[in-house]
Amino acid sequence: MLLIIAHRGDTAAGGLVQRWVAYGAHLVSCDDLSNAGWCHYLSDLGASTAVIGGRVVGITQITAVVTLDWV
């Protein structure tokens, strides 16, 4: 799973997600970051979770994170 962190209205980010959807790309916005379900356990990363598209996923499923710079 490849996470692209950007504003939901960012057309460049949306285009990037569309081009990389075959690689498991997902857009992560402020809405996702503020949902309940995010948990980070230093002693047990396998139990840590993120919320992507309203769905709770294990962080071990995340292979990369891309953040876009807003200009």
PyMOL Python script that loads the backbone (N, CA, C, O; Angstrom):
from pymol import cmd

cmd.read_pdbstr("""\
ATOM      1  N   MET A   1       0.843  -1.164   0.000  1.00  0.00           N
ATOM      2  CA  MET A   1       0.000   0.000   0.000  1.00  0.00           C
ATOM      3  C   MET A   1       0.893   1.233   0.000  1.00  0.00           C
ATOM      4  O   MET A   1       1.801   1.358   0.821  1.00  0.00           O
ATOM      5  N   LEU A   2       0.626   2.129  -0.920  1.00  0.00           N
ATOM      6  CA  LEU A   2       1.381   3.375  -1.071  1.00  0.00           C
ATOM      7  C   LEU A   2       0.467   4.524  -0.684  1.00  0.00           C
ATOM      8  O   LEU A   2      -0.603   4.681  -1.271  1.00  0.00           O
ATOM      9  N   LEU A   3       0.862   5.324   0.283  1.00  0.00           N
ATOM     10  CA  LEU A   3       0.043   6.427   0.754  1.00  0.00           C
ATOM     11  C   LEU A   3       0.566   7.744   0.202  1.00  0.00           C
ATOM     12  O   LEU A   3       1.759   8.036   0.282  1.00  0.00           O
ATOM     13  N   ILE A   4      -0.342   8.535  -0.361  1.00  0.00           N
ATOM     14  CA  ILE A   4      -0.008   9.864  -0.841  1.00  0.00           C
ATOM     15  C   ILE A   4      -0.765  10.842   0.039  1.00  0.00           C
ATOM     16  O   ILE A   4      -1.994  10.898  -0.002  1.00  0.00           O
ATOM     17  N   ILE A   5      -0.034  11.613   0.834  1.00  0.00           N
ATOM     18  CA  ILE A   5      -0.648  12.540   1.774  1.00  0.00           C
ATOM     19  C   ILE A   5      -0.780  13.898   1.106  1.00  0.00           C
ATOM     20  O   ILE A   5       0.214  14.523   0.734  1.00  0.00           O
ATOM     21  N   ALA A   6      -2.030  14.347   0.958  1.00  0.00           N
ATOM     22  CA  ALA A   6      -2.297  15.613   0.293  1.00  0.00           C
ATOM     23  C   ALA A   6      -3.725  16.053   0.590  1.00  0.00           C
ATOM     24  O   ALA A   6      -4.523  15.294   1.141  1.00  0.00           O
ATOM     25  N   HIS A   7      -4.030  17.280   0.219  1.00  0.00           N
ATOM     26  CA  HIS A   7      -5.385  17.801   0.325  1.00  0.00           C
ATOM     27  C   HIS A   7      -6.269  17.041  -0.659  1.00  0.00           C
ATOM     28  O   HIS A   7      -5.855  16.767  -1.785  1.00  0.00           O
ATOM     29  N   ARG A   8      -7.476  16.703  -0.240  1.00  0.00           N
ATOM     30  CA  ARG A   8      -8.373  15.925  -1.103  1.00  0.00           C
ATOM     31  C   ARG A   8      -8.653  16.638  -2.434  1.00  0.00           C
ATOM     32  O   ARG A   8      -8.934  15.973  -3.431  1.00  0.00           O
ATOM     33  N   GLY A   9      -8.583  17.951  -2.471  1.00  0.00           N
ATOM     34  CA  GLY A   9      -8.826  18.698  -3.697  1.00  0.00           C
ATOM     35  C   GLY A   9      -7.591  18.908  -4.564  1.00  0.00           C
ATOM     36  O   GLY A   9      -7.664  19.589  -5.587  1.00  0.00           O
ATOM     37  N   ASP A  10      -6.469  18.337  -4.174  1.00  0.00           N
ATOM     38  CA  ASP A  10      -5.217  18.492  -4.916  1.00  0.00           C
ATOM     39  C   ASP A  10      -5.272  17.629  -6.174  1.00  0.00           C
ATOM     40  O   ASP A  10      -5.181  16.404  -6.096  1.00  0.00           O
ATOM     41  N   THR A  11      -5.422  18.270  -7.330  1.00  0.00           N
ATOM     42  CA  THR A  11      -5.566  17.516  -8.575  1.00  0.00           C
ATOM     43  C   THR A  11      -4.291  16.779  -8.962  1.00  0.00           C
ATOM     44  O   THR A  11      -4.355  15.703  -9.557  1.00  0.00           O
ATOM     45  N   ALA A  12      -3.135  17.343  -8.633  1.00  0.00           N
ATOM     46  CA  ALA A  12      -1.869  16.652  -8.929  1.00  0.00           C
ATOM     47  C   ALA A  12      -1.781  15.356  -8.117  1.00  0.00           C
ATOM     48  O   ALA A  12      -1.367  14.320  -8.637  1.00  0.00           O
ATOM     49  N   ALA A  13      -2.167  15.418  -6.852  1.00  0.00           N
ATOM     50  CA  ALA A  13      -2.146  14.225  -6.005  1.00  0.00           C
ATOM     51  C   ALA A  13      -3.145  13.195  -6.514  1.00  0.00           C
ATOM     52  O   ALA A  13      -2.853  11.999  -6.546  1.00  0.00           O
ATOM     53  N   GLY A  14      -4.331  13.667  -6.915  1.00  0.00           N
ATOM     54  CA  GLY A  14      -5.338  12.759  -7.463  1.00  0.00           C
ATOM     55  C   GLY A  14      -4.848  12.060  -8.716  1.00  0.00           C
ATOM     56  O   GLY A  14      -5.097  10.870  -8.913  1.00  0.00           O
ATOM     57  N   GLY A  15      -4.146  12.808  -9.568  1.00  0.00           N
ATOM     58  CA  GLY A  15      -3.582  12.211 -10.772  1.00  0.00           C
ATOM     59  C   GLY A  15      -2.510  11.185 -10.457  1.00  0.00           C
ATOM     60  O   GLY A  15      -2.416  10.146 -11.110  1.00  0.00           O
ATOM     61  N   LEU A  16      -1.709  11.486  -9.458  1.00  0.00           N
ATOM     62  CA  LEU A  16      -0.661  10.551  -9.045  1.00  0.00           C
ATOM     63  C   LEU A  16      -1.272   9.255  -8.508  1.00  0.00           C
ATOM     64  O   LEU A  16      -0.794   8.162  -8.814  1.00  0.00           O
ATOM     65  N   VAL A  17      -2.315   9.386  -7.718  1.00  0.00           N
ATOM     66  CA  VAL A  17      -3.007   8.196  -7.204  1.00  0.00           C
ATOM     67  C   VAL A  17      -3.550   7.375  -8.366  1.00  0.00           C
ATOM     68  O   VAL A  17      -3.419   6.151  -8.370  1.00  0.00           O
ATOM     69  N   GLN A  18      -4.154   8.028  -9.345  1.00  0.00           N
ATOM     70  CA  GLN A  18      -4.699   7.303 -10.500  1.00  0.00           C
ATOM     71  C   GLN A  18      -3.608   6.567 -11.277  1.00  0.00           C
ATOM     72  O   GLN A  18      -3.809   5.434 -11.715  1.00  0.00           O
ATOM     73  N   ARG A  19      -2.445   7.218 -11.448  1.00  0.00           N
ATOM     74  CA  ARG A  19      -1.344   6.571 -12.182  1.00  0.00           C
ATOM     75  C   ARG A  19      -0.743   5.413 -11.404  1.00  0.00           C
ATOM     76  O   ARG A  19      -0.243   4.458 -11.998  1.00  0.00           O
ATOM     77  N   TRP A  20      -0.787   5.491 -10.065  1.00  0.00           N
ATOM     78  CA  TRP A  20      -0.140   4.475  -9.233  1.00  0.00           C
ATOM     79  C   TRP A  20      -1.130   3.527  -8.567  1.00  0.00           C
ATOM     80  O   TRP A  20      -0.748   2.774  -7.671  1.00  0.00           O
ATOM     81  N   VAL A  21      -2.385   3.549  -8.983  1.00  0.00           N
ATOM     82  CA  VAL A  21      -3.388   2.693  -8.340  1.00  0.00           C
ATOM     83  C   VAL A  21      -2.998   1.207  -8.445  1.00  0.00           C
ATOM     84  O   VAL A  21      -3.304   0.422  -7.548  1.00  0.00           O
ATOM     85  N   ALA A  22      -2.340   0.835  -9.513  1.00  0.00           N
ATOM     86  CA  ALA A  22      -1.908  -0.567  -9.673  1.00  0.00           C
ATOM     87  C   ALA A  22      -0.879  -0.968  -8.617  1.00  0.00           C
ATOM     88  O   ALA A  22      -0.685  -2.154  -8.348  1.00  0.00           O
ATOM     89  N   TYR A  23      -0.220   0.033  -8.020  1.00  0.00           N
ATOM     90  CA  TYR A  23       0.770  -0.214  -6.971  1.00  0.00           C
ATOM     91  C   TYR A  23       0.165  -0.075  -5.575  1.00  0.00           C
ATOM     92  O   TYR A  23       0.878  -0.094  -4.572  1.00  0.00           O
ATOM     93  N   GLY A  24      -1.158   0.065  -5.527  1.00  0.00           N
ATOM     94  CA  GLY A  24      -1.835   0.176  -4.241  1.00  0.00           C
ATOM     95  C   GLY A  24      -1.856   1.574  -3.672  1.00  0.00           C
ATOM     96  O   GLY A  24      -1.886   1.745  -2.453  1.00  0.00           O
ATOM     97  N   ALA A  25      -1.840   2.590  -4.540  1.00  0.00           N
ATOM     98  CA  ALA A  25      -1.822   3.978  -4.073  1.00  0.00           C
ATOM     99  C   ALA A  25      -3.176   4.396  -3.514  1.00  0.00           C
ATOM    100  O   ALA A  25      -4.226   4.043  -4.052  1.00  0.00           O
ATOM    101  N   HIS A  26      -3.129   5.155  -2.423  1.00  0.00           N
ATOM    102  CA  HIS A  26      -4.320   5.705  -1.780  1.00  0.00           C
ATOM    103  C   HIS A  26      -4.029   7.143  -1.380  1.00  0.00           C
ATOM    104  O   HIS A  26      -2.940   7.451  -0.895  1.00  0.00           O
ATOM    105  N   LEU A  27      -5.005   8.022  -1.586  1.00  0.00           N
ATOM    106  CA  LEU A  27      -4.882   9.390  -1.130  1.00  0.00           C
ATOM    107  C   LEU A  27      -5.250   9.446   0.353  1.00  0.00           C
ATOM    108  O   LEU A  27      -6.291   8.929   0.759  1.00  0.00           O
ATOM    109  N   VAL A  28      -4.402  10.065   1.149  1.00  0.00           N
ATOM    110  CA  VAL A  28      -4.654  10.259   2.573  1.00  0.00           C
ATOM    111  C   VAL A  28      -4.771  11.754   2.812  1.00  0.00           C
ATOM    112  O   VAL A  28      -3.834  12.511   2.556  1.00  0.00           O
ATOM    113  N   SER A  29      -5.931  12.171   3.305  1.00  0.00           N
ATOM    114  CA  SER A  29      -6.177  13.589   3.540  1.00  0.00           C
ATOM    115  C   SER A  29      -6.276  13.857   5.040  1.00  0.00           C
ATOM    116  O   SER A  29      -6.145  12.945   5.856  1.00  0.00           O
ATOM    117  N   CYS A  30      -6.505  15.106   5.383  1.00  0.00           N
ATOM    118  CA  CYS A  30      -6.704  15.481   6.789  1.00  0.00           C
ATOM    119  C   CYS A  30      -7.852  14.702   7.406  1.00  0.00           C
ATOM    120  O   CYS A  30      -7.809  14.351   8.585  1.00  0.00           O
ATOM    121  N   ASP A  31      -8.883  14.433   6.607  1.00  0.00           N
ATOM    122  CA  ASP A  31     -10.018  13.654   7.108  1.00  0.00           C
ATOM    123  C   ASP A  31      -9.555  12.289   7.611  1.00  0.00           C
ATOM    124  O   ASP A  31      -9.956  11.845   8.686  1.00  0.00           O
ATOM    125  N   ASP A  32      -8.709  11.631   6.825  1.00  0.00           N
ATOM    126  CA  ASP A  32      -8.194  10.314   7.231  1.00  0.00           C
ATOM    127  C   ASP A  32      -7.340  10.425   8.488  1.00  0.00           C
ATOM    128  O   ASP A  32      -7.439   9.598   9.394  1.00  0.00           O
ATOM    129  N   LEU A  33      -6.500  11.455   8.532  1.00  0.00           N
ATOM    130  CA  LEU A  33      -5.586  11.602   9.662  1.00  0.00           C
ATOM    131  C   LEU A  33      -6.304  11.910  10.970  1.00  0.00           C
ATOM    132  O   LEU A  33      -5.766  11.665  12.050  1.00  0.00           O
ATOM    133  N   SER A  34      -7.519  12.447  10.877  1.00  0.00           N
ATOM    134  CA  SER A  34      -8.244  12.812  12.096  1.00  0.00           C
ATOM    135  C   SER A  34      -9.281  11.774  12.527  1.00  0.00           C
ATOM    136  O   SER A  34      -9.987  11.984  13.514  1.00  0.00           O
ATOM    137  N   ASN A  35      -9.383  10.667  11.808  1.00  0.00           N
ATOM    138  CA  ASN A  35     -10.316   9.601  12.190  1.00  0.00           C
ATOM    139  C   ASN A  35      -9.774   8.768  13.342  1.00  0.00           C
ATOM    140  O   ASN A  35      -8.567   8.561  13.468  1.00  0.00           O
ATOM    141  N   ALA A  36     -10.686   8.297  14.173  1.00  0.00           N
ATOM    142  CA  ALA A  36     -10.298   7.367  15.239  1.00  0.00           C
ATOM    143  C   ALA A  36      -9.837   6.061  14.612  1.00  0.00           C
ATOM    144  O   ALA A  36     -10.367   5.636  13.584  1.00  0.00           O
ATOM    145  N   GLY A  37      -8.863   5.433  15.223  1.00  0.00           N
ATOM    146  CA  GLY A  37      -8.364   4.154  14.728  1.00  0.00           C
ATOM    147  C   GLY A  37      -6.862   4.130  14.526  1.00  0.00           C
ATOM    148  O   GLY A  37      -6.272   3.066  14.337  1.00  0.00           O
ATOM    149  N   TRP A  38      -6.236   5.308  14.565  1.00  0.00           N
ATOM    150  CA  TRP A  38      -4.779   5.372  14.445  1.00  0.00           C
ATOM    151  C   TRP A  38      -4.168   4.954  15.782  1.00  0.00           C
ATOM    152  O   TRP A  38      -4.495   5.527  16.821  1.00  0.00           O
ATOM    153  N   CYS A  39      -3.302   3.978  15.758  1.00  0.00           N
ATOM    154  CA  CYS A  39      -2.616   3.529  16.977  1.00  0.00           C
ATOM    155  C   CYS A  39      -1.168   3.200  16.624  1.00  0.00           C
ATOM    156  O   CYS A  39      -0.910   2.513  15.636  1.00  0.00           O
ATOM    157  N   HIS A  40      -0.236   3.682  17.420  1.00  0.00           N
ATOM    158  CA  HIS A  40       1.182   3.408  17.194  1.00  0.00           C
ATOM    159  C   HIS A  40       1.777   2.829  18.474  1.00  0.00           C
ATOM    160  O   HIS A  40       1.770   3.475  19.522  1.00  0.00           O
ATOM    161  N   TYR A  41       2.281   1.628  18.378  1.00  0.00           N
ATOM    162  CA  TYR A  41       2.880   0.938  19.514  1.00  0.00           C
ATOM    163  C   TYR A  41       4.363   0.713  19.225  1.00  0.00           C
ATOM    164  O   TYR A  41       4.714  -0.089  18.359  1.00  0.00           O
ATOM    165  N   LEU A  42       5.222   1.411  19.940  1.00  0.00           N
ATOM    166  CA  LEU A  42       6.662   1.264  19.713  1.00  0.00           C
ATOM    167  C   LEU A  42       7.138  -0.154  19.969  1.00  0.00           C
ATOM    168  O   LEU A  42       8.028  -0.648  19.276  1.00  0.00           O
ATOM    169  N   SER A  43       6.561  -0.800  20.945  1.00  0.00           N
ATOM    170  CA  SER A  43       7.018  -2.143  21.311  1.00  0.00           C
ATOM    171  C   SER A  43       6.396  -3.244  20.451  1.00  0.00           C
ATOM    172  O   SER A  43       6.839  -4.391  20.507  1.00  0.00           O
ATOM    173  N   ASP A  44       5.373  -2.911  19.655  1.00  0.00           N
ATOM    174  CA  ASP A  44       4.701  -3.917  18.831  1.00  0.00           C
ATOM    175  C   ASP A  44       4.151  -3.268  17.562  1.00  0.00           C
ATOM    176  O   ASP A  44       2.953  -3.001  17.463  1.00  0.00           O
ATOM    177  N   LEU A  45       5.024  -3.017  16.600  1.00  0.00           N
ATOM    178  CA  LEU A  45       4.598  -2.357  15.371  1.00  0.00           C
ATOM    179  C   LEU A  45       3.549  -3.158  14.617  1.00  0.00           C
ATOM    180  O   LEU A  45       2.746  -2.583  13.883  1.00  0.00           O
ATOM    181  N   GLY A  46       3.541  -4.463  14.784  1.00  0.00           N
ATOM    182  CA  GLY A  46       2.549  -5.308  14.130  1.00  0.00           C
ATOM    183  C   GLY A  46       1.139  -5.025  14.600  1.00  0.00           C
ATOM    184  O   GLY A  46       0.181  -5.335  13.892  1.00  0.00           O
ATOM    185  N   ALA A  47       0.991  -4.443  15.778  1.00  0.00           N
ATOM    186  CA  ALA A  47      -0.333  -4.101  16.314  1.00  0.00           C
ATOM    187  C   ALA A  47      -0.734  -2.668  15.970  1.00  0.00           C
ATOM    188  O   ALA A  47      -1.867  -2.265  16.233  1.00  0.00           O
ATOM    189  N   SER A  48       0.185  -1.893  15.385  1.00  0.00           N
ATOM    190  CA  SER A  48      -0.101  -0.498  15.043  1.00  0.00           C
ATOM    191  C   SER A  48      -1.034  -0.432  13.839  1.00  0.00           C
ATOM    192  O   SER A  48      -0.960  -1.265  12.936  1.00  0.00           O
ATOM    193  N   THR A  49      -1.922   0.581  13.837  1.00  0.00           N
ATOM    194  CA  THR A  49      -2.913   0.701  12.768  1.00  0.00           C
ATOM    195  C   THR A  49      -2.988   2.131  12.244  1.00  0.00           C
ATOM    196  O   THR A  49      -2.604   3.086  12.919  1.00  0.00           O
ATOM    197  N   ALA A  50      -3.492   2.245  11.029  1.00  0.00           N
ATOM    198  CA  ALA A  50      -3.744   3.532  10.382  1.00  0.00           C
ATOM    199  C   ALA A  50      -5.158   3.484   9.815  1.00  0.00           C
ATOM    200  O   ALA A  50      -5.738   2.407   9.671  1.00  0.00           O
ATOM    201  N   VAL A  51      -5.707   4.640   9.496  1.00  0.00           N
ATOM    202  CA  VAL A  51      -7.029   4.708   8.879  1.00  0.00           C
ATOM    203  C   VAL A  51      -6.861   5.253   7.468  1.00  0.00           C
ATOM    204  O   VAL A  51      -6.446   6.396   7.277  1.00  0.00           O
ATOM    205  N   ILE A  52      -7.185   4.430   6.491  1.00  0.00           N
ATOM    206  CA  ILE A  52      -7.019   4.792   5.085  1.00  0.00           C
ATOM    207  C   ILE A  52      -8.367   4.617   4.390  1.00  0.00           C
ATOM    208  O   ILE A  52      -8.897   3.509   4.323  1.00  0.00           O
ATOM    209  N   GLY A  53      -8.911   5.704   3.880  1.00  0.00           N
ATOM    210  CA  GLY A  53     -10.200   5.629   3.200  1.00  0.00           C
ATOM    211  C   GLY A  53     -11.319   5.155   4.107  1.00  0.00           C
ATOM    212  O   GLY A  53     -12.245   4.476   3.661  1.00  0.00           O
ATOM    213  N   GLY A  54     -11.232   5.513   5.387  1.00  0.00           N
ATOM    214  CA  GLY A  54     -12.252   5.111   6.343  1.00  0.00           C
ATOM    215  C   GLY A  54     -12.107   3.691   6.845  1.00  0.00           C
ATOM    216  O   GLY A  54     -12.962   3.206   7.586  1.00  0.00           O
ATOM    217  N   ARG A  55     -11.039   3.017   6.452  1.00  0.00           N
ATOM    218  CA  ARG A  55     -10.826   1.616   6.832  1.00  0.00           C
ATOM    219  C   ARG A  55      -9.558   1.509   7.680  1.00  0.00           C
ATOM    220  O   ARG A  55      -8.531   2.094   7.337  1.00  0.00           O
ATOM    221  N   VAL A  56      -9.626   0.767   8.778  1.00  0.00           N
ATOM    222  CA  VAL A  56      -8.462   0.558   9.632  1.00  0.00           C
ATOM    223  C   VAL A  56      -7.599  -0.537   9.018  1.00  0.00           C
ATOM    224  O   VAL A  56      -8.083  -1.629   8.720  1.00  0.00           O
ATOM    225  N   VAL A  57      -6.304  -0.232   8.831  1.00  0.00           N
ATOM    226  CA  VAL A  57      -5.361  -1.199   8.255  1.00  0.00           C
ATOM    227  C   VAL A  57      -4.131  -1.287   9.150  1.00  0.00           C
ATOM    228  O   VAL A  57      -3.791  -0.330   9.845  1.00  0.00           O
ATOM    229  N   GLY A  58      -3.481  -2.415   9.130  1.00  0.00           N
ATOM    230  CA  GLY A  58      -2.227  -2.572   9.861  1.00  0.00           C
ATOM    231  C   GLY A  58      -1.124  -1.794   9.169  1.00  0.00           C
ATOM    232  O   GLY A  58      -1.054  -1.774   7.940  1.00  0.00           O
ATOM    233  N   ILE A  59      -0.264  -1.155   9.945  1.00  0.00           N
ATOM    234  CA  ILE A  59       0.783  -0.351   9.301  1.00  0.00           C
ATOM    235  C   ILE A  59       1.808  -1.204   8.572  1.00  0.00           C
ATOM    236  O   ILE A  59       2.559  -0.696   7.740  1.00  0.00           O
ATOM    237  N   THR A  60       1.846  -2.484   8.873  1.00  0.00           N
ATOM    238  CA  THR A  60       2.766  -3.354   8.141  1.00  0.00           C
ATOM    239  C   THR A  60       2.339  -3.510   6.683  1.00  0.00           C
ATOM    240  O   THR A  60       3.120  -3.998   5.866  1.00  0.00           O
ATOM    241  N   GLN A  61       1.115  -3.106   6.345  1.00  0.00           N
ATOM    242  CA  GLN A  61       0.636  -3.153   4.956  1.00  0.00           C
ATOM    243  C   GLN A  61       1.120  -1.945   4.157  1.00  0.00           C
ATOM    244  O   GLN A  61       1.042  -1.939   2.929  1.00  0.00           O
ATOM    245  N   ILE A  62       1.623  -0.920   4.856  1.00  0.00           N
ATOM    246  CA  ILE A  62       2.075   0.312   4.196  1.00  0.00           C
ATOM    247  C   ILE A  62       3.528   0.145   3.768  1.00  0.00           C
ATOM    248  O   ILE A  62       4.401  -0.111   4.597  1.00  0.00           O
ATOM    249  N   THR A  63       3.781   0.292   2.474  1.00  0.00           N
ATOM    250  CA  THR A  63       5.140   0.117   1.960  1.00  0.00           C
ATOM    251  C   THR A  63       5.864   1.438   1.736  1.00  0.00           C
ATOM    252  O   THR A  63       7.093   1.491   1.785  1.00  0.00           O
ATOM    253  N   ALA A  64       5.094   2.522   1.486  1.00  0.00           N
ATOM    254  CA  ALA A  64       5.716   3.819   1.241  1.00  0.00           C
ATOM    255  C   ALA A  64       4.719   4.932   1.511  1.00  0.00           C
ATOM    256  O   ALA A  64       3.506   4.740   1.422  1.00  0.00           O
ATOM    257  N   VAL A  65       5.262   6.115   1.846  1.00  0.00           N
ATOM    258  CA  VAL A  65       4.452   7.313   2.071  1.00  0.00           C
ATOM    259  C   VAL A  65       5.077   8.452   1.283  1.00  0.00           C
ATOM    260  O   VAL A  65       6.278   8.703   1.377  1.00  0.00           O
ATOM    261  N   VAL A  66       4.235   9.149   0.494  1.00  0.00           N
ATOM    262  CA  VAL A  66       4.673  10.304  -0.273  1.00  0.00           C
ATOM    263  C   VAL A  66       3.908  11.517   0.241  1.00  0.00           C
ATOM    264  O   VAL A  66       2.680  11.487   0.318  1.00  0.00           O
ATOM    265  N   THR A  67       4.614  12.575   0.591  1.00  0.00           N
ATOM    266  CA  THR A  67       3.944  13.807   0.977  1.00  0.00           C
ATOM    267  C   THR A  67       4.204  14.853  -0.103  1.00  0.00           C
ATOM    268  O   THR A  67       5.317  14.966  -0.618  1.00  0.00           O
ATOM    269  N   LEU A  68       3.182  15.600  -0.433  1.00  0.00           N
ATOM    270  CA  LEU A  68       3.317  16.614  -1.466  1.00  0.00           C
ATOM    271  C   LEU A  68       3.453  17.991  -0.815  1.00  0.00           C
ATOM    272  O   LEU A  68       2.788  18.297   0.175  1.00  0.00           O
ATOM    273  N   ASP A  69       4.316  18.799  -1.385  1.00  0.00           N
ATOM    274  CA  ASP A  69       4.565  20.143  -0.876  1.00  0.00           C
ATOM    275  C   ASP A  69       3.537  21.079  -1.498  1.00  0.00           C
ATOM    276  O   ASP A  69       3.386  21.132  -2.719  1.00  0.00           O
ATOM    277  N   TRP A  70       2.831  21.818  -0.640  1.00  0.00           N
ATOM    278  CA  TRP A  70       1.867  22.792  -1.132  1.00  0.00           C
ATOM    279  C   TRP A  70       2.576  24.102  -1.374  1.00  0.00           C
ATOM    280  O   TRP A  70       3.254  24.624  -0.488  1.00  0.00           O
ATOM    281  N   VAL A  71       2.424  24.630  -2.555  1.00  0.00           N
ATOM    282  CA  VAL A  71       3.069  25.888  -2.919  1.00  0.00           C
ATOM    283  C   VAL A  71       2.020  26.965  -3.041  1.00  0.00           C
ATOM    284  O   VAL A  71       2.346  28.114  -3.342  1.00  0.00           O
TER     285      VAL A  71
END
""", "prot")
cmd.dss("prot")
cmd.show_as("cartoon", "prot")
cmd.util.cbc("prot")
cmd.orient("prot")
